Amino acid sequence: MSTQIRSKTEQTLVESKAKIDDIDLTRKKLTTLNAEHVGTFRQIDTYFAVPKGRLKLRETGDQEKAELVYYEREDVTTPKRSDVFILKVQKPAHFKKLLENVLQTKVIVDKIREIYQLYAFEGEKPRRIQIHLDKVLGLGTFIEFEMEASGRTEEALKEDRRILELFMEKLGVSHDSLQDLSYSDLFGRAKKV
């Protein structure tokens, strides 16, 4: 079986992550805000050690496709800009084996992800916000917010942060629960404790 690259995507996101205690309550609040449930998926992210940024191969459920995701972002708790590059890979078993032979596996993150979408009606056009409710094996439950960045300026980032913070407030996400690291790094932090 050969590996096929199906498509590639480059995007800049503004995102934030927080630990949550009651996923059921958060789900109910999303329903109250008329969030659209896109689907629930098991995702296995294999992170590889790279000199800069983060690289992971994401396998979703029983699908015969995967995503190779490379991203760079700051490790801060506030909503942050993230530059993301994604390759969609068809029949990825050979490709994964190649990656494992070339790069050191850093950690494997196994999670159940519920994906929701809402829209913020700000300015000239609505802004789509994707919200993830994650049950991460060995780490707990989290909520993530992702929105396409409106621009590269500090002013644009400030406005994007304001929109995400508004929805975090509506969902009862406290600033104390915000996370600065990726799941891969949170596993590394947990091992050191």
LINHUVEN-V94207 format. One record per residue. RES is the residue in one small letter. SS is DSSP state (H for helix, E for strand, - for the rest). NEAR is the number of other C-alpha atoms within 12 Angstrom. D_FIRST is the distance of its C-alpha to the first C-alpha in Angstrom with 2 decimals. Layout:
BEGIN
((RES SS NEAR D_FIRST) (RES SS NEAR D_FIRST))
END
This chain:
BEGIN
((m - 10 0.00) (s - 14 3.75) (t - 20 6.75) (q E 20 9.51) (i E 19 13.12) (r E 18 14.89) (s E 16 18.40) (k E 18 20.79) (t E 19 24.12) (e E 19 27.15) (q E 24 30.08) (t E 26 33.14) (l E 33 34.01) (v E 40 37.05) (e E 44 36.29) (s E 43 38.00) (k E 38 37.31) (a E 39 39.83) (k E 35 40.08) (i - 31 41.42) (d - 21 43.20) (d - 20 43.19) (i H 27 39.95) (d H 19 41.60) (l H 17 44.52) (t H 33 42.31) (r H 29 40.35) (k H 19 43.75) (k H 22 44.86) (l H 31 41.77) (t H 18 42.67) (t H 14 46.23) (l - 21 44.99) (n - 15 43.10) (a - 27 39.70) (e E 22 36.87) (h E 22 34.37) (v E 16 30.91) (g E 19 29.03) (t E 20 28.41) (f E 24 25.08) (r E 24 23.92) (q E 30 22.49) (i E 30 21.29) (d E 34 21.87) (t E 33 20.94) (y E 35 23.47) (f E 31 23.25) (a - 23 26.40) (v - 18 27.04) (p - 11 30.41) (k - 12 31.08) (g - 24 30.21) (r E 33 27.55) (l E 33 23.76) (k E 38 21.67) (l E 40 18.22) (r E 36 19.05) (e E 33 17.09) (t E 28 19.01) (g - 19 19.40) (d - 14 16.71) (q - 19 15.12) (e - 21 11.44) (k E 27 12.66) (a E 34 14.69) (e E 36 17.35) (l E 35 18.12) (v E 29 21.92) (y E 32 24.46) (y E 27 28.10) (e E 27 31.60) (r E 26 34.65) (e - 22 37.97) (d - 23 38.56) (v - 19 41.49) (t - 25 42.38) (t - 30 43.48) (p - 37 41.09) (k E 38 39.24) (r E 36 37.35) (s E 32 33.65) (d E 27 31.63) (v E 28 28.00) (f E 24 24.90) (i E 25 21.73) (l E 28 18.23) (k E 28 16.20) (v E 29 12.50) (q E 25 10.03) (k - 22 7.33) (p - 29 9.12) (a H 23 8.52) (h H 19 7.52) (f H 28 10.23) (k H 30 12.59) (k H 17 12.48) (l H 17 13.35) (l H 23 16.10) (e H 20 17.44) (n H 12 17.77) (v H 13 19.58) (l - 21 21.61) (q - 20 23.76) (t E 24 23.07) (k E 24 26.33) (v E 28 26.19) (i E 28 24.15) (v E 34 25.89) (d E 28 25.44) (k E 30 27.33) (i E 28 28.16) (r E 31 28.81) (e E 31 31.06) (i E 28 31.02) (y E 32 34.23) (q E 27 35.55) (l E 28 39.16) (y E 24 41.00) (a E 25 43.78) (f E 13 46.21) (e E 17 47.42) (g - 11 48.76) (e - 8 47.65) (k E 10 44.34) (p E 15 42.77) (r E 24 40.49) (r E 27 37.44) (i E 35 37.08) (q E 33 34.04) (i E 38 35.01) (h E 40 32.82) (l E 41 34.24) (d E 38 32.23) (k E 31 32.59) (v E 30 31.18) (l - 22 30.88) (g - 19 33.42) (l - 25 34.97) (g E 24 36.41) (t E 29 36.58) (f E 35 36.45) (i E 42 36.82) (e E 42 35.21) (f E 41 36.38) (e E 38 34.48) (m E 38 35.98) (e E 31 35.22) (a - 31 37.77) (s - 27 40.61) (g - 20 41.04) (r - 20 41.11) (t - 12 44.84) (e H 14 46.47) (e H 13 48.30) (a H 19 45.08) (l H 27 43.67) (k H 21 46.97) (e H 25 46.82) (d H 37 43.22) (r H 30 44.24) (r H 23 47.22) (i H 34 45.15) (l H 39 42.76) (e H 34 45.77) (l H 21 47.47) (f H 36 44.64) (m H 35 44.45) (e H 16 48.17) (k H 18 47.84) (l - 31 45.35) (g - 26 47.59) (v - 30 45.37) (s - 23 47.73) (h H 22 47.54) (d H 15 47.79) (s H 21 44.43) (l E 28 42.51) (q E 31 39.82) (d - 26 39.33) (l - 29 36.01) (s - 36 32.36) (y H 38 31.23) (s H 32 29.72) (d H 24 33.18) (l H 28 35.03) (f H 23 33.30) (g H 19 34.45) (r H 16 37.94) (a H 14 38.08) (k H 12 37.32) (k H 8 40.21) (v - 7 42.71))
END
